[in-house]
Amino acid sequence: MKTTVVKGNVHWVGYVDWDVRDFHGYATSRGSTYNSYLIIDKDIAIIDSVKAPYSEYLLDNIRSLVSLDEVKYVICNHAEPDHSGSLPVLMEKCKNAVLVCNEKCKSALSMHYDTKLWIFKIVDDTSTLSLGENTLKFINTPMVHWPESMATFLPEKKILFSMDGFGQHYASSGRFDYEENLIVVLQEAKKYYANIVMLYGKQIKVVLDKALHIDIDMIAPSHGVIWKEHIAEIVERYNRWIECKPAPKVVIFFDTMWKSTSLMADAIYEGALLDGVTVRKFDLKYTDLTTVATETLDAAAIAVGTPTLNKSLMPKVAEALTYLKGLAPVGKSAIAFGSYGWAKKSGQHDVLEILKQMNCNILLEEPVQSQYVPTPEVLAKCREAGKLLAEVALKHKK
Ligand code: FEO
């Protein structure tokens, strides 16, 4: 694999994973990268590693530029295995290296790997590590994405190594934002935010304020492209996503058994088609949860549908709601809908209960229901419900 000059004596030495399609449940349809950076100075430092299976690629990349014996510091910003997985090999091969991380990270690493022989240097927000011409500073960024996460700043080059923050699961030949299609990269950054860090919006705001208080020319995350020419765009997006600010948008997602709930979803969709409102409709049989979560991030209103199955809801709807509940989107108005055969008080009511637990603003205290196949009257009610969702969403028009 080819290394890339990031700036001066800072090099990208990571791994582009074109094949990964699942990242702990996240559908990585465009693959990913595990970015590792090498700083060549009087003292040589590596910032983060790659997933364990790609250790040899990382070592070869480093060897193409320096001898492994020359590496003085290995900085670990985050203990999650996609970035720390190669540390055991790296620490074994870089015989003179010291592992630099914060106290919580040291503890987390020791619960993942045999670290007994590693020499640690513990750093925090007040630490500075001189490499010669360059110095490294550290910014604790708890919960972006684990409690031990931190970012590393290289003031002489004005590069913020931001770890998961500002990342994208996006495999590409270009290492920089200006080399790739910006619309696609921003979409992948949004997907990443919605599915990985949305739960920690408040913490991210603190981190963002802290990190962006410094003079930055580049944001080098641990996944995806390096932000260089479009820093303003990604920062503006992050500020918007952190607020989970609703747009005039309605998202309908559902599963269906014999098409009755699907017919109801179609009618809700029709009713929601008001001027100025974006509407998305997802049958969960055909749409992955990653997409549903991404589209829900900025939706003002959602409609969730299930037929009643075994006095409960369909498994795919349960899965989607469990996933969304975990991500804790805020400020959503919602309704429940779907068909039943004989158990009127389950299925759709179960959905309603979960929507309440998610602190959604429930627009209809009773779900929109159909016994078996929806009649014209039921479909008319669905269209009315769709209109109601759209009218609520329209209140968020700028
Ligand atoms: Fe990319 Fe939280 O690891």
Residues whose N, C-alpha, C, O or C-beta is under 5 A from the ligand:
A	BS01	FEO	E80 D82 H145 D164
